[in-house]
Amino acid sequence: MDLYEPYEKLVRIVVLGRVFEVPENNLLLRQLQYVAPDIGSGRYCWNGECRYCEIGWRKGEGAEQPALACRLPGQEGMRVTRAAAEIRYNMSDALAAAPRAED
């Protein structure tokens, strides 16, 4: 079974100030798993009940919006500005290695 929905290209997202290239047409939590495989061993329920994937995000200059990464399709140019502790923990190595976003 393939973890990812079919995609043709990678899109750029910014997570907590770090730049990542992730597969288009996927839910954000799967996109995060693409760059941080430890997401797969996290305590996520993947159905929106546990809230371990709660984030704040914005697009462009818009206001931050709350969401669950397991329910939100990731999109080119989105910025994850806040992430639950479980995501930060599972992404710690990827966040440390990724380049900083230029604002």
MARDO-762428 format. One record per residue: residue in one letter; x, y, z of N, C-alpha, C, O in turn; residue number from 1. Coordinates in steps of 0.05 Angstrom, whole numbers, plus 5000, padded with zeros to 4 digits. Layout:
N
+---+------+------+------+------+------+------+------+------+------+------+------+------+-----+
: r :  n_X :  n_Y :  n_Z : ca_X : ca_Y : ca_Z :  c_X :  c_Y :  c_Z :  o_X :  o_Y :  o_Z :   k :
+---+------+------+------+------+------+------+------+------+------+------+------+------+-----+
: A :    X :    Y :    Z :    X :    Y :    Z :    X :    Y :    Z :    X :    Y :    Z : NUM :
...
+---+------+------+------+------+------+------+------+------+------+------+------+------+-----+
// end
This chain:
103
+---+------+------+------+------+------+------+------+------+------+------+------+------+-----+
: r :  n_X :  n_Y :  n_Z : ca_X : ca_Y : ca_Z :  c_X :  c_Y :  c_Z :  o_X :  o_Y :  o_Z :   k :
+---+------+------+------+------+------+------+------+------+------+------+------+------+-----+
: M : 5017 : 4976 : 5000 : 5000 : 5000 : 5000 : 5018 : 5025 : 5000 : 5036 : 5027 : 5016 :   1 :
: D : 5012 : 5043 : 4982 : 5026 : 5068 : 4981 : 5014 : 5088 : 5001 : 4990 : 5091 : 5003 :   2 :
: L : 5032 : 5101 : 5017 : 5022 : 5120 : 5037 : 5011 : 5146 : 5025 : 4995 : 5159 : 5037 :   3 :
: Y : 5021 : 5153 : 5001 : 5015 : 5179 : 4990 : 4995 : 5177 : 4967 : 4995 : 5157 : 4951 :   4 :
: E : 4978 : 5197 : 4965 : 4961 : 5200 : 4942 : 4978 : 5205 : 4917 : 5000 : 5215 : 4920 :   5 :
: P : 4969 : 5197 : 4893 : 4985 : 5202 : 4869 : 4992 : 5232 : 4867 : 4976 : 5249 : 4871 :   6 :
: Y : 5017 : 5237 : 4859 : 5026 : 5264 : 4855 : 5046 : 5265 : 4832 : 5060 : 5245 : 4826 :   7 :
: E : 5048 : 5288 : 4819 : 5067 : 5292 : 4797 : 5090 : 5310 : 4804 : 5111 : 5309 : 4792 :   8 :
: K : 5086 : 5326 : 4825 : 5107 : 5345 : 4832 : 5108 : 5350 : 4862 : 5089 : 5344 : 4876 :   9 :
: L : 5130 : 5362 : 4871 : 5132 : 5371 : 4898 : 5125 : 5400 : 4900 : 5130 : 5415 : 4882 :  10 :
: V : 5112 : 5408 : 4922 : 5105 : 5436 : 4927 : 5120 : 5446 : 4952 : 5128 : 5430 : 4969 :  11 :
: R : 5124 : 5472 : 4953 : 5139 : 5484 : 4975 : 5120 : 5492 : 4997 : 5100 : 5507 : 4992 :  12 :
: I : 5125 : 5484 : 5021 : 5111 : 5493 : 5045 : 5132 : 5502 : 5066 : 5155 : 5494 : 5064 :  13 :
: V : 5123 : 5518 : 5085 : 5141 : 5527 : 5106 : 5128 : 5517 : 5132 : 5105 : 5522 : 5138 :  14 :
: V : 5144 : 5502 : 5148 : 5135 : 5491 : 5173 : 5153 : 5503 : 5195 : 5177 : 5497 : 5196 :  15 :
: L : 5141 : 5518 : 5213 : 5155 : 5530 : 5235 : 5181 : 5544 : 5226 : 5202 : 5541 : 5239 :  16 :
: G : 5179 : 5559 : 5205 : 5201 : 5575 : 5195 : 5221 : 5560 : 5177 : 5241 : 5571 : 5170 :  17 :
: R : 5216 : 5534 : 5171 : 5234 : 5518 : 5155 : 5220 : 5510 : 5129 : 5196 : 5505 : 5129 :  18 :
: V : 5236 : 5509 : 5108 : 5225 : 5504 : 5081 : 5226 : 5474 : 5075 : 5247 : 5461 : 5079 :  19 :
: F : 5205 : 5463 : 5064 : 5203 : 5435 : 5056 : 5190 : 5433 : 5028 : 5173 : 5449 : 5021 :  20 :
: E : 5198 : 5412 : 5013 : 5186 : 5405 : 4988 : 5171 : 5379 : 4993 : 5183 : 5359 : 5002 :  21 :
: V : 5145 : 5379 : 4988 : 5127 : 5356 : 4995 : 5110 : 5349 : 4971 : 5105 : 5366 : 4954 :  22 :
: P : 5099 : 5324 : 4970 : 5082 : 5316 : 4948 : 5056 : 5331 : 4947 : 5042 : 5332 : 4967 :  23 :
: E : 5049 : 5342 : 4924 : 5023 : 5355 : 4921 : 5000 : 5335 : 4925 : 5005 : 5311 : 4925 :  24 :
: N : 4976 : 5345 : 4927 : 4952 : 5328 : 4928 : 4951 : 5309 : 4952 : 4939 : 5287 : 4949 :  25 :
: N : 4963 : 5316 : 4974 : 4963 : 5299 : 4998 : 4954 : 5316 : 5022 : 4957 : 5340 : 5022 :  26 :
: L : 4944 : 5302 : 5042 : 4938 : 5315 : 5067 : 4964 : 5324 : 5080 : 4985 : 5311 : 5076 :  27 :
: L : 4963 : 5346 : 5095 : 4987 : 5357 : 5106 : 5002 : 5337 : 5124 : 5027 : 5337 : 5123 :  28 :
: L : 4988 : 5321 : 5140 : 5003 : 5302 : 5157 : 5019 : 5282 : 5141 : 5041 : 5275 : 5148 :  29 :
: R : 5008 : 5273 : 5118 : 5023 : 5255 : 5100 : 5047 : 5270 : 5088 : 5069 : 5259 : 5085 :  30 :
: Q : 5043 : 5296 : 5081 : 5065 : 5311 : 5070 : 5087 : 5314 : 5091 : 5111 : 5313 : 5084 :  31 :
: L : 5079 : 5318 : 5115 : 5100 : 5320 : 5137 : 5114 : 5294 : 5140 : 5138 : 5293 : 5146 :  32 :
: Q : 5100 : 5272 : 5137 : 5112 : 5245 : 5139 : 5132 : 5241 : 5117 : 5152 : 5226 : 5121 :  33 :
: Y : 5128 : 5253 : 5094 : 5146 : 5251 : 5071 : 5174 : 5262 : 5079 : 5194 : 5250 : 5070 :  34 :
: V : 5175 : 5283 : 5094 : 5200 : 5295 : 5101 : 5210 : 5287 : 5129 : 5233 : 5290 : 5136 :  35 :
: A : 5192 : 5275 : 5145 : 5198 : 5266 : 5172 : 5185 : 5239 : 5177 : 5163 : 5238 : 5188 :  36 :
: P : 5198 : 5217 : 5168 : 5186 : 5191 : 5171 : 5177 : 5184 : 5199 : 5160 : 5166 : 5202 :  37 :
: D : 5188 : 5197 : 5220 : 5180 : 5191 : 5247 : 5151 : 5197 : 5252 : 5139 : 5188 : 5272 :  38 :
: I : 5138 : 5213 : 5235 : 5109 : 5218 : 5237 : 5094 : 5192 : 5237 : 5074 : 5189 : 5251 :  39 :
: G : 5104 : 5172 : 5222 : 5091 : 5146 : 5221 : 5091 : 5131 : 5247 : 5074 : 5114 : 5251 :  40 :
: S : 5109 : 5138 : 5265 : 5110 : 5124 : 5291 : 5098 : 5142 : 5313 : 5100 : 5135 : 5337 :  41 :
: G : 5087 : 5164 : 5305 : 5074 : 5182 : 5325 : 5048 : 5170 : 5335 : 5039 : 5149 : 5326 :  42 :
: R : 5036 : 5184 : 5354 : 5011 : 5175 : 5367 : 4986 : 5185 : 5353 : 4966 : 5189 : 5366 :  43 :
: Y : 4988 : 5189 : 5327 : 4965 : 5201 : 5313 : 4944 : 5180 : 5307 : 4950 : 5157 : 5302 :  44 :
: C : 4919 : 5189 : 5309 : 4896 : 5171 : 5303 : 4890 : 5172 : 5273 : 4877 : 5153 : 5263 :  45 :
: W : 4898 : 5193 : 5259 : 4893 : 5197 : 5230 : 4864 : 5200 : 5223 : 4857 : 5200 : 5199 :  46 :
: N : 4846 : 5204 : 5243 : 4818 : 5208 : 5236 : 4806 : 5233 : 5250 : 4782 : 5237 : 5250 :  47 :
: G : 4823 : 5250 : 5261 : 4814 : 5276 : 5272 : 4805 : 5275 : 5301 : 4795 : 5296 : 5311 :  48 :
: E : 4808 : 5253 : 5315 : 4798 : 5252 : 5342 : 4819 : 5258 : 5363 : 4812 : 5269 : 5384 :  49 :
: C : 4844 : 5251 : 5358 : 4864 : 5253 : 5379 : 4875 : 5282 : 5383 : 4884 : 5288 : 5405 :  50 :
: R : 4874 : 5298 : 5363 : 4883 : 5326 : 5364 : 4914 : 5329 : 5366 : 4924 : 5351 : 5370 :  51 :
: Y : 4928 : 5307 : 5363 : 4958 : 5308 : 5365 : 4970 : 5322 : 5340 : 4993 : 5329 : 5340 :  52 :
: C : 4954 : 5326 : 5319 : 4964 : 5339 : 5295 : 4953 : 5367 : 5291 : 4952 : 5377 : 5269 :  53 :
: E : 4944 : 5379 : 5313 : 4933 : 5406 : 5312 : 4954 : 5426 : 5304 : 4976 : 5426 : 5315 :  54 :
: I : 4947 : 5444 : 5285 : 4966 : 5464 : 5276 : 4952 : 5491 : 5273 : 4927 : 5493 : 5274 :  55 :
: G : 4968 : 5511 : 5269 : 4958 : 5537 : 5260 : 4972 : 5542 : 5233 : 4996 : 5536 : 5230 :  56 :
: W : 4958 : 5553 : 5214 : 4970 : 5557 : 5187 : 4958 : 5582 : 5174 : 4937 : 5592 : 5182 :  57 :
: R : 4973 : 5592 : 5154 : 4963 : 5614 : 5139 : 4973 : 5612 : 5110 : 4993 : 5598 : 5105 :  58 :
: K : 4960 : 5626 : 5093 : 4969 : 5627 : 5065 : 4972 : 5656 : 5058 : 4954 : 5672 : 5063 :  59 :
: G : 4995 : 5663 : 5047 : 5001 : 5691 : 5041 : 5001 : 5708 : 5066 : 5012 : 5701 : 5086 :  60 :
: E : 4987 : 5731 : 5064 : 4986 : 5749 : 5087 : 4961 : 5745 : 5103 : 4954 : 5761 : 5121 :  61 :
: G : 4946 : 5723 : 5098 : 4921 : 5718 : 5113 : 4926 : 5712 : 5142 : 4948 : 5708 : 5151 :  62 :
: A : 4904 : 5713 : 5157 : 4905 : 5707 : 5186 : 4910 : 5678 : 5191 : 4903 : 5661 : 5175 :  63 :
: E : 4922 : 5672 : 5214 : 4926 : 5644 : 5221 : 4900 : 5630 : 5226 : 4881 : 5641 : 5238 :  64 :
: Q : 4898 : 5605 : 5216 : 4873 : 5590 : 5220 : 4880 : 5564 : 5234 : 4901 : 5552 : 5228 :  65 :
: P : 4864 : 5554 : 5252 : 4869 : 5528 : 5265 : 4860 : 5506 : 5246 : 4841 : 5509 : 5231 :  66 :
: A : 4873 : 5483 : 5248 : 4866 : 5460 : 5232 : 4878 : 5435 : 5243 : 4895 : 5436 : 5261 :  67 :
: L : 4870 : 5412 : 5233 : 4882 : 5387 : 5239 : 4897 : 5378 : 5214 : 4886 : 5377 : 5192 :  68 :
: A : 4923 : 5371 : 5217 : 4939 : 5364 : 5194 : 4930 : 5338 : 5180 : 4935 : 5334 : 5157 :  69 :
: C : 4915 : 5322 : 5194 : 4905 : 5297 : 5182 : 4880 : 5302 : 5165 : 4870 : 5284 : 5152 :  70 :
: R : 4869 : 5326 : 5166 : 4845 : 5333 : 5151 : 4849 : 5355 : 5130 : 4832 : 5359 : 5113 :  71 :
: L : 4872 : 5369 : 5132 : 4877 : 5392 : 5115 : 4895 : 5385 : 5092 : 4918 : 5375 : 5096 :  72 :
: P : 4886 : 5389 : 5067 : 4904 : 5385 : 5044 : 4926 : 5406 : 5045 : 4920 : 5430 : 5047 :  73 :
: G : 4951 : 5397 : 5043 : 4973 : 5416 : 5041 : 4973 : 5429 : 5014 : 4966 : 5416 : 4994 :  74 :
: Q : 4982 : 5454 : 5012 : 4982 : 5468 : 4987 : 5006 : 5486 : 4984 : 5017 : 5496 : 5004 :  75 :
: E : 5014 : 5490 : 4960 : 5037 : 5507 : 4953 : 5035 : 5533 : 4968 : 5014 : 5546 : 4968 :  76 :
: G : 5056 : 5541 : 4981 : 5058 : 5567 : 4994 : 5045 : 5569 : 5022 : 5046 : 5590 : 5034 :  77 :
: M : 5035 : 5547 : 5032 : 5023 : 5549 : 5059 : 5045 : 5550 : 5080 : 5067 : 5540 : 5076 :  78 :
: R : 5039 : 5563 : 5102 : 5058 : 5566 : 5124 : 5045 : 5555 : 5150 : 5025 : 5565 : 5159 :  79 :
: V : 5058 : 5534 : 5161 : 5049 : 5524 : 5186 : 5063 : 5540 : 5208 : 5088 : 5538 : 5210 :  80 :
: T : 5048 : 5555 : 5223 : 5060 : 5574 : 5242 : 5059 : 5564 : 5271 : 5073 : 5574 : 5288 :  81 :
: R : 5043 : 5543 : 5275 : 5041 : 5532 : 5302 : 5036 : 5502 : 5298 : 5020 : 5494 : 5281 :  82 :
: A : 5048 : 5485 : 5315 : 5044 : 5456 : 5313 : 5043 : 5444 : 5341 : 5058 : 5452 : 5359 :  83 :
: A : 5026 : 5423 : 5343 : 5024 : 5409 : 5369 : 5051 : 5396 : 5376 : 5068 : 5392 : 5358 :  84 :
: A : 5055 : 5391 : 5401 : 5080 : 5380 : 5411 : 5088 : 5354 : 5397 : 5111 : 5349 : 5392 :  85 :
: E : 5068 : 5337 : 5391 : 5074 : 5311 : 5378 : 5087 : 5316 : 5350 : 5106 : 5302 : 5343 :  86 :
: I : 5076 : 5335 : 5335 : 5088 : 5341 : 5309 : 5116 : 5352 : 5312 : 5135 : 5344 : 5299 :  87 :
: R : 5119 : 5371 : 5331 : 5146 : 5383 : 5335 : 5166 : 5361 : 5343 : 5189 : 5361 : 5334 :  88 :
: Y : 5158 : 5343 : 5360 : 5176 : 5321 : 5368 : 5183 : 5303 : 5345 : 5206 : 5297 : 5340 :  89 :
: N : 5163 : 5294 : 5330 : 5168 : 5276 : 5307 : 5183 : 5289 : 5285 : 5196 : 5275 : 5269 :  90 :
: M : 5182 : 5315 : 5283 : 5196 : 5330 : 5261 : 5222 : 5343 : 5270 : 5234 : 5357 : 5255 :  91 :
: S : 5230 : 5338 : 5295 : 5253 : 5353 : 5305 : 5278 : 5350 : 5288 : 5292 : 5370 : 5283 :  92 :
: D : 5285 : 5326 : 5278 : 5308 : 5323 : 5261 : 5305 : 5337 : 5235 : 5323 : 5350 : 5225 :  93 :
: A : 5281 : 5335 : 5222 : 5276 : 5347 : 5196 : 5277 : 5378 : 5199 : 5288 : 5392 : 5182 :  94 :
: L : 5265 : 5388 : 5221 : 5265 : 5417 : 5225 : 5294 : 5428 : 5229 : 5300 : 5449 : 5219 :  95 :
: A : 5310 : 5413 : 5243 : 5338 : 5421 : 5248 : 5354 : 5422 : 5222 : 5372 : 5438 : 5220 :  96 :
: A : 5348 : 5404 : 5204 : 5364 : 5402 : 5179 : 5354 : 5419 : 5156 : 5370 : 5425 : 5138 :  97 :
: A : 5329 : 5428 : 5157 : 5317 : 5442 : 5134 : 5327 : 5472 : 5134 : 5333 : 5483 : 5155 :  98 :
: P : 5328 : 5483 : 5110 : 5336 : 5511 : 5109 : 5314 : 5530 : 5120 : 5290 : 5523 : 5120 :  99 :
: R : 5323 : 5552 : 5131 : 5304 : 5572 : 5141 : 5290 : 5586 : 5118 : 5301 : 5591 : 5097 : 100 :
: A : 5265 : 5593 : 5124 : 5249 : 5608 : 5104 : 5258 : 5637 : 5105 : 5265 : 5648 : 5126 : 101 :
: E : 5258 : 5649 : 5082 : 5264 : 5678 : 5081 : 5237 : 5693 : 5080 : 5221 : 5689 : 5062 : 102 :
: D : 5233 : 5710 : 5099 : 5207 : 5724 : 5101 : 5208 : 5750 : 5085 : 5188 : 5764 : 5084 : 103 :
+---+------+------+------+------+------+------+------+------+------+------+------+------+-----+
// end
